[in-house]
Amino acid sequence: MPFISLPLPPSFCPRRVVVVGPTGSGKTTLAADIGRILGLPHVEQDALYWEPGWKEPPRPVFRQRLAQALANPAWVVDGNYNNQARDITWGRAEALVWLDYGLGVILWRLFRRTLLRTLSREVLWGTNRETWRSAFFDKDSLFLYAIRSRRRFQQAYPEALATPEYAHLCALRLRSPREGKRFLSELAETQDIASLQPQT
């Protein structure tokens, strides 16, 4: 399916939105902003997935958690988890927002986020904390994952969106933080316009 482009059509007012993109691209922040503008509850897939000690749950357990979190008629969810639960998130969503930012932007954002989290020892999803070792030197380094996943998504996401299974999605591909800011601004404008329409 073709992607919609900015400016947003006036009719763009989805009630179920999924935000995808490489780690560090800003999915959670953008999803929270979308939720605030549209008045939708925000669901973070990482919070449903990771257990204490960075343990991964069995696939059926995660899918059940996610299905329950998305049982409401309206929401915005961020995260990829393509092999585990794409059919749940993409299948139920009305719109998909893909953050396909440049690699330099993603790596800088990821470095800044990792630095803040490690220095502050921020607790993530239970009792988990990021460390310099896991971020930079581990075989599952976040930075290596960001590089590899971005390349993989650039091929996989257009292919998936072209299938009949996801033909219902209104998909938007944002290629820079500037486009991300413009999208949020236009989304807020569509809500302002909608609020002025006479009720029938």
C-alpha positions in Angstrom: 0.0 0.0 0.0 1.2 3.6 -0.6 2.2 5.7 2.4 0.3 8.8 3.1 2.4 12.0 3.2 2.4 15.3 5.0 0.4 17.4 5.1 -2.0 15.1 6.9 -5.5 14.7 5.3 -8.2 16.4 7.5 -9.9 13.1 8.0 -6.8 11.6 9.7 -8.1 10.8 13.2 -7.2 7.2 14.0 -8.3 5.6 17.3 -5.7 2.8 17.3 -2.1 3.7 16.3 1.1 1.7 16.3 4.5 3.4 16.3 7.5 1.5 15.0 11.1 2.0 14.2 14.7 1.2 15.3 15.7 1.3 19.0 16.6 4.8 20.0 14.5 6.5 17.2 12.0 8.0 19.7 9.1 5.6 19.4 8.0 5.9 23.0 8.2 9.7 23.1 6.3 10.1 19.9 3.6 7.6 20.9 3.1 9.4 24.2 2.7 12.7 22.3 0.2 11.1 19.9 -1.7 9.8 22.9 -1.8 13.2 24.5 -3.0 14.9 21.4 -5.7 12.3 20.5 -6.6 11.5 24.1 -5.6 7.8 23.7 -4.0 5.6 26.4 -0.4 4.8 25.6 0.9 1.2 25.8 4.6 0.5 25.8 5.4 -3.0 24.5 8.8 -3.0 26.3 7.0 -2.6 29.6 4.9 -5.7 28.9 7.8 -7.8 27.6 10.8 -7.4 29.8 10.8 -9.1 33.2 13.2 -8.5 36.1 16.8 -9.3 35.3 16.1 -8.7 31.6 14.4 -12.1 31.4 12.2 -12.7 28.3 8.8 -14.2 28.9 7.4 -17.1 26.9 5.8 -16.0 23.7 2.2 -16.9 24.7 2.6 -15.0 27.9 3.7 -11.8 26.2 1.0 -12.1 23.5 -1.7 -12.5 26.2 -0.4 -9.4 28.1 -0.4 -7.4 24.9 -3.8 -8.6 23.8 -5.3 -7.6 27.2 -3.6 -4.2 27.1 -5.1 -3.6 23.6 -8.5 -4.9 24.4 -9.8 -1.3 24.6 -11.3 0.3 21.5 -8.8 3.1 21.4 -5.0 3.2 22.1 -1.5 4.1 20.8 1.2 1.4 21.2 4.9 1.6 20.5 7.4 -1.1 19.7 8.2 -3.6 17.0 8.2 -7.2 18.3 7.5 -8.3 14.7 8.0 -12.1 15.2 6.1 -12.2 18.5 3.1 -10.0 18.0 2.8 -8.0 14.8 -0.5 -9.7 14.0 -1.9 -8.2 17.2 -0.6 -4.7 17.0 -0.7 -4.1 13.2 -3.8 -6.3 12.8 -5.9 -4.2 15.3 -4.4 -0.8 14.5 -6.0 1.8 12.1 -2.8 3.7 11.5 1.0 3.0 11.6 3.7 5.6 12.1 7.2 4.5 11.1 10.2 6.4 12.3 12.7 5.8 9.5 15.2 8.4 10.6 18.8 8.7 9.4 21.3 6.4 11.1 23.3 9.3 12.6 20.2 10.7 14.2 19.3 7.3 15.7 22.8 6.5 17.1 23.1 10.0 18.6 19.6 9.7 20.3 20.5 6.2 21.5 23.9 7.4 22.9 22.2 10.3 24.7 19.5 8.1 26.1 21.9 5.4 27.2 24.2 8.0 28.9 21.3 9.5 30.9 20.0 6.1 31.9 23.3 4.7 33.0 24.4 7.8 34.9 21.0 8.1 36.7 20.7 4.3 37.1 17.1 4.7 35.9 15.0 1.6 36.7 13.4 0.2 33.6 10.4 -2.1 33.5 10.7 -3.8 36.9 14.2 -4.0 38.3 16.2 -3.6 35.1 18.9 -1.1 34.4 21.1 -0.4 31.4 24.8 -0.6 31.7 27.8 0.6 29.6 28.8 -3.0 29.1 25.4 -4.1 27.8 25.0 -1.0 25.6 28.4 -0.9 24.0 30.4 -4.1 24.5 27.9 -6.9 24.7 27.2 -9.2 21.8 23.6 -7.9 22.0 24.8 -4.3 22.0 21.9 -1.8 21.5 24.0 0.1 19.0 24.6 -3.0 16.8 21.0 -3.9 17.1 19.9 -0.4 16.0 22.1 -0.5 12.9 21.0 -4.0 11.9 17.3 -3.5 12.7 17.1 -0.2 10.8 18.4 -1.9 7.6 16.1 -4.9 8.2 13.0 -2.7 8.7 13.6 -0.7 5.6 13.1 -3.9 3.6 10.6 -5.7 5.8 8.1 -3.0 6.6 7.2 -1.9 3.0 6.9 -5.6 2.1 4.6 -6.3 5.1 2.4 -3.2 4.4 1.9 -4.4 0.8 0.2 -7.6 1.9 -3.6 -8.0 2.1 -3.3 -8.7 5.8 -2.3 -5.1 6.6 -3.9 -3.3 3.6 -6.3 -1.6 6.1 -3.5 0.4 7.7 -3.1 4.1 7.0 0.7 4.2 7.1 3.0 7.2 7.5 6.8 7.1 7.1 8.6 9.9 8.9 12.2 10.3 7.7 13.5 13.0 10.1 12.8 14.5 13.5 11.7 17.6 11.6 9.0 15.6 9.9 8.1 14.1 13.3 7.6 17.5 14.8 5.5 18.6 11.7 3.4 15.5 12.0 2.6 16.2 15.7 1.8 19.8 14.9 -0.6 18.9 12.0 -2.1 16.1 14.1 -3.0 18.7 16.8 -4.4 21.0 14.1 -6.7 18.3 12.9 -8.0 17.8 16.4 -8.6 21.6 16.7 -10.6 21.6 13.5 -12.6 18.5 14.5 -13.5 20.2 17.8 -15.0 23.1 15.8 -17.3 20.9 13.7 -21.0 20.9 14.6 -22.1 17.8 16.5 -24.8 15.8 14.7 
